[in-house]
Amino acid sequence: MTLVDVAAALLIPVFFPPLMLGVIARTKARMAGRRGPPLLQPYFDLARLLQKGVVRSRTTSWVFLAGPVVSLATALLAASLVPIGARGALFAFPGDLVAFAYLLGLGRFFTIAAALDTGSAFEGMGASREATFSCLAEPAAFFALLVLVKLSGSYSLGAMLGPEVPELWARAAPSLGLATLSLLIVLLAENSRIPFDDPSTHLELTMIHEVMALDHSGPPFGLILYGAALKLFAYGLLLVRVALRIGDQLQLGEHAGREHRQEVRDEQQQQRGEQRERAGAL
């Protein structure tokens, strides 16, 4: 990877996720007939939270503050394992798909521990729901990734999601279709999206992820929001790499076009050579 590729692979996961939240909020507002917030509103919210103070309960320990930090760090590392466009991932090694899943699992564990550290029954209920949903979502994510492992013959996300994925769709479209559907369901469940949850409401019967962050404020709460955006970005990037493959398909189309043009030139040179031979024979 060149220096530009490394910079792009590092900066896109860092700066793009809040913008994605702004696009989602604007789209939902337009579909409801409203104007909606500015696209950069998540950046303004993060900047405002980072300038505020921290309010802590006397019953909390270091776990309460470690939860937001670990969840953000693990989400950022997990996002850096997924290849972006045709540039590849920032970090790639055999078996990194297992690291991807366990990094997100580690962030979830510390988030649950931070919620339980408050001693609140309400946040304990949210932590219990988060653990229950993770028990259902993680196996589905692993089975979807195992389909890609079986078809690609590699345990690395960079190789599994490389330029040969369109060929895998041609060979095993039903299997990849079911894997894509599984990843979509996991994305909705892991990021507390409809129909599993609605992050824009505070209803006691539906809150899962939001309820675990009710006692956080200031910079820790900003880290939680930023980590959640990174997690959504990582899962969305993984889903897009499997389902659409726009960048690599364009790259393959350009490569195929160059090969076709070269074949045409070779054929024309061969025809001109045959014509010269006939002219010489006459």
Kinemage of the C-alpha trace (Angstrom):
@kinemage 1
@onewidth
@group {chain A} dominant
@subgroup {mainchain}
@vectorlist {calphas} color= white
{ca met a 1} P 0.000 0.000 0.000
{ca thr a 2} L 1.188 3.503 -0.827
{ca leu a 3} L 1.160 6.396 1.619
{ca val a 4} L -2.056 7.700 0.047
{ca asp a 5} L -3.738 4.308 0.502
{ca val a 6} L -2.686 4.157 4.145
{ca ala a 7} L -3.948 7.688 4.758
{ca ala a 8} L -7.294 6.908 3.098
{ca ala a 9} L -7.708 3.639 5.025
{ca leu a 10} L -6.985 5.500 8.261
{ca leu a 11} L -8.932 8.712 7.723
{ca ile a 12} L -12.126 7.287 6.215
{ca pro a 13} L -13.054 5.166 9.286
{ca val a 14} L -12.158 8.070 11.577
{ca phe a 15} L -14.085 10.908 9.912
{ca phe a 16} L -16.832 9.261 7.828
{ca pro a 17} L -19.054 7.447 10.447
{ca pro a 18} L -20.604 10.620 11.985
{ca leu a 19} L -21.437 11.852 8.481
{ca met a 20} L -23.174 8.539 7.814
{ca leu a 21} L -25.348 9.123 10.895
{ca gly a 22} L -26.211 12.565 9.537
{ca val a 23} L -27.260 11.067 6.206
{ca ile a 24} L -29.427 8.484 7.993
{ca ala a 25} L -31.117 11.140 10.142
{ca arg a 26} L -31.739 13.401 7.141
{ca thr a 27} L -33.161 10.515 5.091
{ca lys a 28} L -35.528 9.465 7.887
{ca ala a 29} L -36.704 13.051 8.307
{ca arg a 30} L -37.339 13.509 4.583
{ca met a 31} L -39.316 10.255 4.459
{ca ala a 32} L -41.450 11.571 7.338
{ca gly a 33} L -42.080 14.844 5.517
{ca arg a 34} L -39.733 16.948 7.679
{ca arg a 35} L -36.674 18.997 6.806
{ca gly a 36} L -34.378 17.168 9.179
{ca pro a 37} L -31.137 18.180 10.923
{ca pro a 38} L -27.982 19.288 9.075
{ca leu a 39} L -25.792 16.545 7.687
{ca leu a 40} L -22.943 17.640 9.976
{ca gln a 41} L -25.094 17.639 13.127
{ca pro a 42} L -23.388 14.520 14.597
{ca tyr a 43} L -20.034 16.343 14.435
{ca phe a 44} L -21.550 19.316 16.279
{ca asp a 45} L -23.011 16.986 18.918
{ca leu a 46} L -19.670 15.267 19.483
{ca ala a 47} L -17.855 18.596 19.763
{ca arg a 48} L -20.427 19.871 22.284
{ca leu a 49} L -20.193 16.713 24.407
{ca leu a 50} L -16.390 16.819 24.463
{ca gln a 51} L -16.560 20.343 25.964
{ca lys a 52} L -18.888 19.374 28.819
{ca gly a 53} L -18.047 18.047 32.251
{ca val a 54} L -18.515 14.500 33.529
{ca val a 55} L -21.146 13.604 36.127
{ca arg a 56} L -20.491 10.306 37.900
{ca ser a 57} L -22.334 8.360 40.534
{ca arg a 58} L -20.486 7.575 43.742
{ca thr a 59} L -21.234 3.878 43.229
{ca thr a 60} L -19.283 3.613 39.964
{ca ser a 61} L -15.667 2.482 39.596
{ca trp a 62} L -13.017 2.644 36.859
{ca val a 63} L -15.110 0.206 34.795
{ca phe a 64} L -17.686 2.941 34.215
{ca leu a 65} L -15.104 5.135 32.443
{ca ala a 66} L -13.257 2.249 30.781
{ca gly a 67} L -16.398 1.073 28.961
{ca pro a 68} L -16.665 4.022 26.504
{ca val a 69} L -12.907 4.052 25.830
{ca val a 70} L -12.679 0.312 25.107
{ca ser a 71} L -15.845 0.289 22.987
{ca leu a 72} L -14.466 3.123 20.834
{ca ala a 73} L -11.015 1.549 20.484
{ca thr a 74} L -12.342 -1.891 19.557
{ca ala a 75} L -14.809 -0.441 17.025
{ca leu a 76} L -12.016 1.578 15.392
{ca leu a 77} L -9.731 -1.476 15.190
{ca ala a 78} L -12.559 -3.635 13.793
{ca ala a 79} L -13.312 -1.030 11.107
{ca ser a 80} L -9.624 -0.946 10.138
{ca leu a 81} L -9.747 -4.697 9.361
{ca val a 82} L -12.399 -4.327 6.636
{ca pro a 83} L -11.044 -3.378 3.183
{ca ile a 84} L -12.210 -0.046 1.788
{ca gly a 85} L -12.742 0.160 -1.971
{ca ala a 86} L -9.861 -1.213 -4.000
{ca arg a 87} L -7.216 -0.001 -1.521
{ca gly a 88} L -7.497 -2.874 0.939
{ca ala a 89} L -7.653 -2.815 4.733
{ca leu a 90} L -5.315 -0.914 7.009
{ca phe a 91} L -4.492 -4.160 8.870
{ca ala a 92} L -4.731 -7.590 7.237
{ca phe a 93} L -3.528 -11.008 8.411
{ca pro a 94} L -4.757 -14.622 8.226
{ca gly a 95} L -7.674 -15.106 10.598
{ca asp a 96} L -8.503 -11.414 10.953
{ca leu a 97} L -12.208 -12.233 10.558
{ca val a 98} L -12.047 -13.829 14.028
{ca ala a 99} L -10.315 -10.722 15.361
{ca phe a 100} L -13.075 -8.600 13.778
{ca ala a 101} L -15.815 -10.489 15.607
{ca tyr a 102} L -13.992 -10.686 18.938
{ca leu a 103} L -12.999 -7.012 18.928
{ca leu a 104} L -16.661 -6.057 18.644
{ca gly a 105} L -17.486 -8.645 21.307
{ca leu a 106} L -14.863 -7.133 23.641
{ca gly a 107} L -16.333 -3.671 23.173
{ca arg a 108} L -19.810 -5.029 23.929
{ca phe a 109} L -18.526 -6.746 27.085
{ca phe a 110} L -17.079 -3.507 28.494
{ca thr a 111} L -20.214 -1.582 27.552
{ca ile a 112} L -22.343 -4.106 29.443
{ca ala a 113} L -19.925 -4.040 32.384
{ca ala a 114} L -20.058 -0.243 32.506
{ca ala a 115} L -23.865 -0.360 32.550
{ca leu a 116} L -23.884 -2.912 35.384
{ca asp a 117} L -21.302 -0.875 37.306
{ca thr a 118} L -23.852 1.893 37.877
{ca gly a 119} L -26.013 -0.377 40.024
{ca ser a 120} L -29.136 0.793 38.207
{ca ala a 121} L -31.855 -1.780 37.610
{ca phe a 122} L -32.877 0.031 34.426
{ca glu a 123} L -29.394 -0.155 32.918
{ca gly a 124} L -29.085 -3.744 34.138
{ca met a 125} L -32.205 -4.568 32.149
{ca gly a 126} L -30.641 -3.003 29.043
{ca ala a 127} L -27.394 -4.917 29.613
{ca ser a 128} L -29.344 -8.156 29.865
{ca arg a 129} L -31.131 -7.423 26.593
{ca glu a 130} L -27.837 -6.553 24.895
{ca ala a 131} L -26.297 -9.847 26.017
{ca thr a 132} L -29.354 -11.788 24.817
{ca phe a 133} L -29.329 -10.193 21.375
{ca ser a 134} L -25.573 -10.732 21.049
{ca cys a 135} L -26.029 -14.455 21.721
{ca leu a 136} L -28.311 -14.570 18.686
{ca ala a 137} L -26.453 -12.146 16.409
{ca glu a 138} L -22.854 -13.347 16.826
{ca pro a 139} L -23.477 -16.949 15.616
{ca ala a 140} L -25.366 -15.580 12.601
{ca ala a 141} L -22.434 -13.297 11.762
{ca phe a 142} L -19.950 -16.159 12.114
{ca phe a 143} L -21.977 -18.469 9.870
{ca ala a 144} L -22.250 -15.730 7.230
{ca leu a 145} L -18.479 -15.242 7.332
{ca leu a 146} L -17.935 -19.015 7.161
{ca val a 147} L -19.795 -19.031 3.848
{ca leu a 148} L -17.242 -16.559 2.505
{ca val a 149} L -14.412 -18.634 3.981
{ca lys a 150} L -15.707 -21.761 2.268
{ca leu a 151} L -16.115 -20.086 -1.114
{ca ser a 152} L -12.918 -18.024 -1.103
{ca gly a 153} L -10.656 -20.510 0.683
{ca ser a 154} L -9.180 -17.754 2.882
{ca tyr a 155} L -9.512 -16.697 6.523
{ca ser a 156} L -8.614 -13.059 5.846
{ca leu a 157} L -11.239 -10.386 5.228
{ca gly a 158} L -9.051 -8.767 2.583
{ca ala a 159} L -8.926 -11.976 0.527
{ca met a 160} L -12.549 -12.937 1.218
{ca leu a 161} L -13.801 -9.535 0.079
{ca gly a 162} L -11.322 -9.083 -2.751
{ca pro a 163} L -11.885 -8.650 -6.493
{ca glu a 164} L -12.961 -12.289 -6.928
{ca val a 165} L -16.276 -11.811 -5.079
{ca pro a 166} L -18.227 -11.190 -8.350
{ca glu a 167} L -16.932 -14.568 -9.491
{ca leu a 168} L -18.141 -16.113 -6.221
{ca trp a 169} L -21.584 -14.630 -6.870
{ca ala a 170} L -21.566 -16.307 -10.290
{ca arg a 171} L -20.657 -19.680 -8.725
{ca ala a 172} L -22.746 -19.629 -5.534
{ca ala a 173} L -25.331 -16.860 -5.703
{ca pro a 174} L -27.909 -18.567 -3.392
{ca ser a 175} L -25.350 -19.110 -0.621
{ca leu a 176} L -23.990 -15.572 -0.850
{ca gly a 177} L -27.536 -14.209 -1.002
{ca leu a 178} L -28.428 -15.906 2.287
{ca ala a 179} L -25.128 -14.761 3.827
{ca thr a 180} L -25.858 -11.177 2.746
{ca leu a 181} L -29.330 -11.365 4.277
{ca ser a 182} L -27.824 -12.692 7.516
{ca leu a 183} L -25.322 -9.829 7.626
{ca leu a 184} L -28.140 -7.333 7.073
{ca ile a 185} L -30.120 -8.755 10.006
{ca val a 186} L -26.999 -8.768 12.182
{ca leu a 187} L -26.338 -5.121 11.247
{ca leu a 188} L -29.837 -4.110 12.334
{ca ala a 189} L -29.667 -6.105 15.584
{ca glu a 190} L -26.127 -5.105 16.585
{ca asn a 191} L -26.729 -1.404 15.944
{ca ser a 192} L -30.177 -1.219 17.575
{ca arg a 193} L -32.061 -0.360 14.404
{ca ile a 194} L -35.687 -0.956 13.478
{ca pro a 195} L -37.281 -3.521 13.876
{ca phe a 196} L -35.065 -4.578 16.794
{ca asp a 197} L -34.807 -1.140 18.407
{ca asp a 198} L -35.282 2.533 17.641
{ca pro a 199} L -32.348 4.716 18.747
{ca ser a 200} L -34.457 7.876 18.456
{ca thr a 201} L -36.916 6.864 21.209
{ca his a 202} L -36.614 6.348 24.960
{ca leu a 203} L -39.381 3.825 25.491
{ca glu a 204} L -38.642 1.398 28.313
{ca leu a 205} L -39.979 -1.607 26.389
{ca thr a 206} L -37.809 -1.062 23.303
{ca met a 207} L -34.532 0.423 24.554
{ca ile a 208} L -31.490 -1.853 24.279
{ca his a 209} L -28.279 0.018 23.555
{ca glu a 210} L -29.445 3.488 24.541
{ca val a 211} L -30.467 2.455 28.040
{ca met a 212} L -26.906 1.337 28.849
{ca ala a 213} L -25.625 4.872 28.240
{ca leu a 214} L -28.181 6.827 30.269
{ca asp a 215} L -25.801 7.473 33.187
{ca his a 216} L -22.931 8.618 30.954
{ca ser a 217} L -22.445 12.301 30.207
{ca gly a 218} L -19.939 14.634 28.634
{ca pro a 219} L -16.896 13.142 26.850
{ca pro a 220} L -17.637 9.506 27.848
{ca phe a 221} L -21.092 9.793 26.299
{ca gly a 222} L -19.513 11.311 23.185
{ca leu a 223} L -17.129 8.349 22.974
{ca ile a 224} L -20.091 5.975 23.195
{ca leu a 225} L -21.898 7.739 20.353
{ca tyr a 226} L -18.753 7.815 18.247
{ca gly a 227} L -18.070 4.125 18.930
{ca ala a 228} L -21.636 3.232 17.947
{ca ala a 229} L -21.190 5.139 14.671
{ca leu a 230} L -17.917 3.288 14.002
{ca lys a 231} L -19.616 -0.043 14.689
{ca leu a 232} L -22.416 0.779 12.251
{ca phe a 233} L -19.815 1.857 9.692
{ca ala a 234} L -17.851 -1.414 10.099
{ca tyr a 235} L -20.916 -3.613 9.643
{ca gly a 236} L -22.205 -1.480 6.785
{ca leu a 237} L -18.845 -1.628 5.037
{ca leu a 238} L -18.755 -5.398 5.419
{ca leu a 239} L -22.277 -5.713 4.017
{ca val a 240} L -21.559 -3.425 1.070
{ca arg a 241} L -18.350 -5.281 0.220
{ca val a 242} L -20.292 -8.543 -0.007
{ca ala a 243} L -23.491 -7.300 -1.631
{ca leu a 244} L -22.526 -4.537 -4.075
{ca arg a 245} L -18.840 -4.725 -4.910
{ca ile a 246} L -19.101 -1.481 -6.896
{ca gly a 247} L -15.478 -0.419 -6.638
{ca asp a 248} L -13.982 -3.798 -7.473
{ca gln a 249} L -16.488 -4.424 -10.252
{ca leu a 250} L -15.426 -1.130 -11.857
{ca gln a 251} L -11.815 -2.153 -11.376
{ca leu a 252} L -12.491 -5.544 -12.956
{ca gly a 253} L -14.390 -3.885 -15.798
{ca glu a 254} L -11.497 -1.528 -16.442
{ca his a 255} L -9.035 -4.427 -16.358
{ca ala a 256} L -11.222 -6.448 -18.721
{ca gly a 257} L -11.477 -3.452 -21.029
{ca arg a 258} L -7.699 -3.115 -21.162
{ca glu a 259} L -7.360 -6.825 -21.952
{ca his a 260} L -9.982 -6.544 -24.693
{ca arg a 261} L -8.240 -3.553 -26.264
{ca gln a 262} L -4.924 -5.402 -26.162
{ca glu a 263} L -6.503 -8.449 -27.818
{ca val a 264} L -7.956 -6.216 -30.552
{ca arg a 265} L -4.564 -4.633 -31.183
{ca asp a 266} L -2.867 -8.042 -31.328
{ca glu a 267} L -5.487 -9.311 -33.753
{ca gln a 268} L -5.063 -6.245 -35.973
{ca gln a 269} L -1.283 -6.664 -36.010
{ca gln a 270} L -1.705 -10.331 -36.906
{ca gln a 271} L -4.049 -9.439 -39.783
{ca arg a 272} L -1.594 -6.845 -41.082
{ca gly a 273} L 1.205 -9.410 -40.923
{ca glu a 274} L -0.869 -11.926 -42.885
{ca gln a 275} L -1.661 -9.276 -45.504
{ca arg a 276} L 2.051 -8.493 -45.895
{ca glu a 277} L 2.816 -12.203 -46.320
{ca arg a 278} L 0.162 -12.525 -49.050
{ca ala a 279} L 1.483 -9.420 -50.793
{ca gly a 280} L 5.011 -10.790 -50.678
{ca ala a 281} L 3.856 -14.167 -52.067
{ca leu a 282} L 2.145 -12.426 -55.019
